[in-house]
């Protein structure tokens, strides 16, 4: 079908009256025609300093919405729009919509013209960047993105991806020459003492502007109608192709109506794979790039499975955040409605959390809670953003589906495959599916290419050869501070390799992390390179400390200075005001090339960073991270002391955050050693309360100390307690009647230094889990996979050995 893409006479007259040049209208018509014909998106940047740019966007977007409205029936017929969509959807995103804000004034200037031209054919949704969660899982035909003052790089990815093929994106921007030298609200958030706004860099904005000019499908005009980057030739019509039909299998277990909702063969494959879970329990792993309809397919397939099981079916849905699963819930609801159900939806702050229909229930739980629930199916969406030990908790579930974005602003790319799936294969077999075909727009969309490039979403580390492994083995590496101006301005491959290491190392990567590296005055990069120049370890550090006395006094009363996480913690939790005067490096992120893990490169990078810090006269090096057994062990073995553990798990990753420090100066050594002693004392108490649920494998390493000496902490037992301990170890009294006397002995063991008695890993875990965390005999027996009687005997034997050793020490 060929459609005419030309604004009608009335629109042209109106535009002429508002002094809009015909060349600008033709550029917009051409962009819309290209978008419709290719089922891609097109972007028009409007540069300007006044409200005129918002007015111009209103005229061009209004004219485009009107044209799209005229062919909406044709688009629905060709399955390029949903049957239920009877209006053109426009999203307007800006930094502020409050009364009297400049953002509001621009929005009103936009609406003044848009409403006249679009009329009732369009529906406008306006959001501030802070509330982009409201639009997750939704799709729009036109986007107006106001980047005049502030934007967060995280929001950029989220917002752009809501636009479908055949749609237009208008960006309101400052004149590029001015924008290159401007500070935004995001920049102001990067100011940290002792720096000022003048120290904040502008590398990220400059990269963004350069990418606008480099990529296809992006046109640039000024608010006065000058065309700075335009299409090669004008286009006034578009040949619109139907979305190609998807063959539905002859025999299906799920209702055919669900298969008819599929728009790609990839989605049909997902439904078929879910059918396989009906007869036989099993595990399914689903991966895709963004915009491939992964969550949508899982939502539809979950309903098919629930019906096919033919009983009351409970589905646990989890993801790093409830926002991640809105498309899943929305399409599960749509699937139920299509089958004649009247689903009941439970929302919280505008987000769907639960969905019920006759005998079917889907409910969202945070990752660290979902596995504790009983269900017929467990779905982990955006699994790459979930802490690996938590992913393992779901492995033994009868029916479990792990679904993950490989490249996307949710972060964490192939790290999911590298870190989790490798180990998962050892535990159980599973079916793996990868979805290739985009659903929201056709393949090779230029705006997707631009977005992936500008935000480095598809960055990959360099490939390693046999020769490289030889260099790694011999530690033929050198440590370097990269020239970030050069990396960002010249778009070096090194930048992609650096970020690519984080993406594959299972970090929750956000575009704002790249912007932080680019612009934050206290952030620096370091790399470990092979002798041939290849980057194998990436380190991002933040300079902290050196805080003025006045600010330290405010900190002690509750003030939190930006960007000084470790000094702030030491002042508030260890009352160590003098620590805030010291200078140090906080390691924000450190990751090694996934193909060179466990070869000592991370430790080598730390050793060389420490050497650099010593030469620069710094006092300490530290880090904060989600505490897993592997990570705590890594830091402790590299001579770092644990000084703090967050009281609650991170709601996204399910981890407690640990803070570690390594002293360089003598002043820092005294303070850090004291903090480490204090932390170990606290931990013995916290385990029975605040941290009762932390994994004992992690706790075992939290108690380790690089200082090697016992904590000076008096333990006292009464004469009767001593006699009762003798009676317990002599099998006269039971454990439950002598807990009060056992606990001090166990505390003494964990607060001891290098000379303490030897216990193996299982014995250490038993003491933590049963004595310090006070879990029941039944739970403890399950932990070590033994009977309760065996567990009781083993605990008694361990205590007997400790009591024999410490008897003389305790007065």
DABELPE-V445669 format. One record per backbone hydrogen bond with DSSP energy under -1.0 kcal/mol. NH is the residue of the N-H (numbers start at 1). CO is the residue of the C=O. E is the energy in kcal/mol with one decimal. If there is no record, write none. Layout:
{{NH:CO:E} {NH:CO:E}}
This chain:
{{3:238:-2.9} {5:236:-3.1} {12:8:-2.3} {13:9:-2.7} {14:10:-2.3} {15:11:-3.0} {16:12:-2.5} {17:13:-2.3} {18:14:-1.2} {19:16:-1.9} {20:15:-2.7} {25:21:-1.4} {26:22:-2.7} {27:23:-2.0} {28:24:-2.0} {29:25:-2.7} {30:26:-2.7} {31:27:-2.4} {32:28:-2.4} {33:29:-2.7} {34:30:-2.8} {35:31:-2.3} {36:32:-2.5} {37:33:-2.5} {38:34:-2.4} {39:35:-1.3} {40:35:-1.5} {42:167:-1.6} {43:217:-2.5} {44:169:-3.2} {45:219:-3.3} {46:171:-3.3} {47:221:-2.8} {48:173:-2.1} {53:50:-1.2} {55:51:-2.1} {56:52:-2.9} {57:53:-2.1} {58:54:-2.0} {59:55:-2.1} {60:56:-2.7} {61:57:-3.0} {62:58:-1.9} {63:59:-2.4} {64:60:-2.0} {65:61:-2.7} {66:62:-2.1} {67:63:-2.0} {68:64:-2.6} {69:65:-2.5} {70:66:-1.3} {75:71:-2.3} {76:72:-2.4} {77:73:-2.3} {78:74:-1.7} {79:76:-1.8} {80:75:-2.9} {85:82:-1.7} {88:121:-3.1} {90:123:-2.8} {91:142:-2.7} {92:125:-2.9} {93:144:-2.7} {94:127:-1.9} {101:98:-2.0} {105:101:-2.0} {106:102:-2.4} {107:103:-2.0} {108:104:-2.7} {109:105:-2.2} {110:106:-2.2} {111:107:-2.7} {112:108:-2.0} {114:110:-2.5} {115:111:-2.3} {117:113:-2.1} {118:114:-3.3} {119:115:-1.3} {121:118:-1.7} {123:88:-2.8} {125:90:-2.8} {127:92:-2.7} {129:94:-1.7} {131:128:-1.8} {132:129:-1.2} {134:131:-1.8} {135:132:-1.7} {136:133:-1.0} {138:135:-2.3} {140:162:-3.0} {141:89:-2.4} {142:89:-1.9} {143:168:-2.3} {144:91:-3.0} {145:170:-3.2} {146:93:-3.1} {147:172:-2.1} {156:152:-1.6} {157:153:-1.2} {158:154:-1.5} {159:155:-3.0} {160:156:-2.4} {161:157:-1.7} {162:159:-1.9} {163:160:-1.7} {164:140:-2.3} {165:440:-3.3} {166:40:-3.8} {167:164:-1.3} {168:141:-1.5} {169:42:-2.2} {170:143:-3.5} {171:44:-2.5} {172:145:-2.3} {173:46:-2.6} {179:175:-2.8} {180:176:-2.6} {181:178:-1.2} {182:179:-1.7} {188:184:-1.8} {189:185:-1.4} {190:187:-1.7} {191:188:-1.1} {195:192:-2.6} {199:196:-2.0} {200:197:-1.4} {201:519:-2.3} {206:202:-1.6} {207:203:-2.0} {208:204:-2.5} {209:205:-2.7} {210:206:-2.2} {211:207:-2.4} {212:208:-1.6} {213:209:-1.4} {214:210:-1.5} {215:211:-1.8} {219:43:-3.1} {220:229:-1.7} {221:45:-2.9} {222:226:-2.0} {223:47:-2.5} {225:222:-2.2} {228:220:-2.4} {229:220:-2.0} {238:3:-2.6} {240:1:-3.6} {243:78:-2.7} {258:255:-1.3} {260:256:-2.2} {262:259:-1.3} {268:264:-1.5} {269:265:-2.4} {270:266:-1.6} {271:267:-2.0} {272:268:-2.4} {273:269:-2.5} {274:270:-2.3} {275:271:-1.8} {276:272:-1.3} {277:274:-1.5} {278:275:-1.8} {284:400:-2.3} {285:431:-3.0} {286:402:-3.2} {287:433:-2.6} {288:404:-1.6} {290:407:-1.3} {297:293:-2.3} {298:294:-2.1} {299:295:-2.3} {300:296:-2.2} {301:297:-2.9} {302:298:-2.2} {303:299:-1.1} {304:300:-1.8} {305:301:-2.6} {306:302:-2.3} {307:303:-2.2} {308:304:-2.4} {309:305:-2.1} {313:359:-3.1} {315:361:-3.2} {316:377:-2.6} {317:363:-3.0} {318:379:-3.0} {324:321:-1.5} {325:322:-1.3} {326:323:-1.3} {329:325:-2.3} {330:326:-2.7} {331:327:-2.4} {332:328:-1.9} {333:329:-2.4} {334:330:-2.0} {335:331:-2.4} {336:332:-2.1} {337:333:-2.4} {338:334:-2.3} {339:335:-1.2} {340:337:-1.7} {341:336:-2.6} {344:356:-3.4} {346:354:-2.6} {348:351:-2.7} {351:348:-1.7} {353:346:-3.0} {354:346:-1.7} {355:362:-2.6} {356:344:-2.7} {357:360:-2.3} {360:357:-3.0} {361:313:-2.1} {362:355:-2.9} {363:315:-2.3} {364:353:-3.2} {365:317:-2.3} {369:366:-2.3} {370:366:-2.2} {372:369:-1.8} {373:370:-1.6} {376:314:-2.7} {377:314:-1.4} {378:399:-2.0} {379:316:-3.1} {380:401:-3.4} {381:318:-2.9} {383:403:-2.3} {385:382:-2.0} {386:383:-1.9} {391:387:-1.9} {392:388:-2.0} {394:391:-1.2} {395:392:-1.2} {397:394:-1.8} {400:282:-1.9} {401:378:-3.0} {402:284:-2.9} {403:380:-3.2} {404:286:-2.7} {406:288:-2.6} {411:408:-1.8} {412:507:-1.3} {413:503:-1.3} {415:503:-1.0} {416:413:-1.8} {418:414:-3.1} {419:415:-3.4} {420:416:-1.4} {421:416:-1.8} {422:417:-1.0} {424:420:-2.6} {425:421:-2.1} {427:424:-1.1} {428:424:-2.3} {431:283:-2.1} {433:285:-2.9} {435:287:-2.8} {439:291:-3.1} {440:291:-1.2} {442:39:-3.0} {449:445:-1.9} {450:446:-2.4} {451:447:-2.6} {452:448:-2.8} {453:449:-2.0} {454:450:-3.1} {455:451:-2.2} {457:452:-1.5} {459:456:-1.2} {469:465:-1.8} {470:466:-1.6} {471:467:-1.7} {472:468:-2.4} {473:469:-2.6} {474:470:-1.9} {475:472:-1.5} {476:471:-3.2} {477:475:-2.0} {478:529:-2.4} {480:527:-2.3} {484:482:-1.1} {487:483:-2.4} {488:484:-2.7} {489:485:-2.8} {490:486:-2.2} {492:487:-1.6} {497:493:-2.5} {498:494:-2.6} {499:495:-2.5} {500:496:-2.5} {501:497:-1.5} {502:498:-1.1} {503:499:-2.2} {504:500:-2.2} {505:501:-1.3} {507:502:-1.7} {509:507:-1.8} {513:510:-1.9} {515:511:-1.7} {516:512:-2.3} {517:513:-2.1} {518:514:-2.2} {519:515:-2.7} {520:516:-2.0} {523:520:-1.2} {524:541:-2.8} {526:539:-2.5} {527:480:-2.5} {528:537:-2.3} {529:478:-2.9} {530:534:-2.7} {531:476:-1.5} {533:530:-2.5} {536:528:-2.9} {537:528:-1.3} {538:591:-2.9} {539:526:-2.6} {540:589:-2.9} {541:524:-2.7} {542:586:-2.7} {543:522:-2.8} {544:584:-2.6} {546:582:-1.7} {547:580:-2.4} {552:548:-2.0} {553:549:-2.2} {554:550:-1.6} {555:551:-2.4} {556:552:-2.1} {558:555:-2.0} {559:554:-2.3} {564:561:-1.2} {568:564:-2.1} {569:565:-2.0} {570:566:-2.4} {571:567:-2.2} {572:568:-2.5} {573:569:-3.1} {576:570:-2.4} {577:575:-1.2} {579:576:-1.2} {580:577:-1.2} {582:579:-1.2} {584:544:-2.4} {585:620:-1.7} {586:542:-3.2} {587:622:-3.5} {588:540:-2.1} {589:540:-1.6} {591:538:-2.3} {593:536:-3.3} {596:593:-2.8} {604:600:-1.8} {605:601:-2.5} {606:602:-2.0} {607:603:-2.3} {608:604:-2.3} {609:605:-2.1} {610:606:-2.5} {611:607:-1.8} {612:608:-2.0} {613:609:-2.7} {614:610:-2.4} {615:611:-2.2} {616:612:-1.8} {617:614:-1.3} {618:613:-2.7} {619:583:-3.0} {620:583:-1.2} {621:662:-2.0} {622:585:-2.7} {623:660:-2.0} {625:658:-2.1} {627:656:-3.6} {632:628:-2.7} {633:629:-2.2} {634:630:-1.8} {635:631:-2.4} {636:632:-2.7} {637:633:-2.7} {639:636:-1.9} {640:635:-2.1} {641:661:-3.2} {643:659:-2.8} {644:659:-1.2} {646:657:-2.7} {650:655:-4.0} {654:650:-2.7} {658:625:-2.9} {659:644:-2.3} {660:623:-2.7} {661:641:-2.4} {662:621:-2.7} {664:619:-3.4} {665:619:-1.6} {669:665:-1.9} {670:666:-1.8} {671:667:-1.4} {672:668:-3.0} {673:669:-2.5} {674:670:-1.9} {675:671:-2.2} {676:672:-2.5} {677:673:-2.4} {678:674:-2.6} {679:675:-2.4} {680:676:-2.2} {681:677:-2.1} {682:678:-2.6} {683:679:-2.7} {684:680:-1.5} {686:682:-3.2} {687:683:-2.0} {688:685:-1.2} {689:686:-2.0} {691:686:-2.7} {692:689:-1.6} {694:691:-1.1} {698:695:-1.1} {699:695:-1.9} {700:696:-2.3} {701:698:-1.1} {702:698:-1.7} {703:699:-1.7} {711:751:-3.2} {713:711:-1.6} {722:718:-2.1} {723:719:-1.9} {724:720:-2.5} {725:721:-2.1} {726:722:-2.0} {727:723:-2.1} {728:724:-2.3} {729:725:-2.8} {730:726:-1.5} {731:728:-1.8} {732:727:-3.4} {737:734:-1.2} {738:735:-2.1} {741:738:-1.3} {742:738:-2.3} {743:739:-2.6} {746:742:-2.1} {747:743:-2.7} {748:744:-2.3} {749:745:-1.7} {750:746:-2.0} {751:747:-1.7} {752:749:-1.0} {754:708:-2.6} {756:753:-1.4} {764:760:-2.2} {765:761:-2.4} {766:762:-2.2} {767:763:-2.0} {768:764:-2.1} {769:765:-2.8} {770:766:-2.8} {771:767:-1.2} {772:767:-2.0} {773:768:-2.3} {775:769:-2.1} {780:776:-2.5} {781:777:-2.7} {782:778:-1.8} {783:779:-1.9} {784:780:-1.6} {786:781:-2.2} {791:787:-2.2} {792:788:-2.5} {793:789:-2.3} {794:790:-2.5} {795:791:-2.5} {796:792:-2.2} {797:793:-2.4} {798:794:-2.2} {799:795:-2.5} {800:796:-2.4} {801:797:-1.8} {802:798:-2.2} {803:799:-3.2} {804:800:-2.2} {805:801:-1.7} {806:802:-2.9} {807:803:-1.6} {810:806:-1.9}}
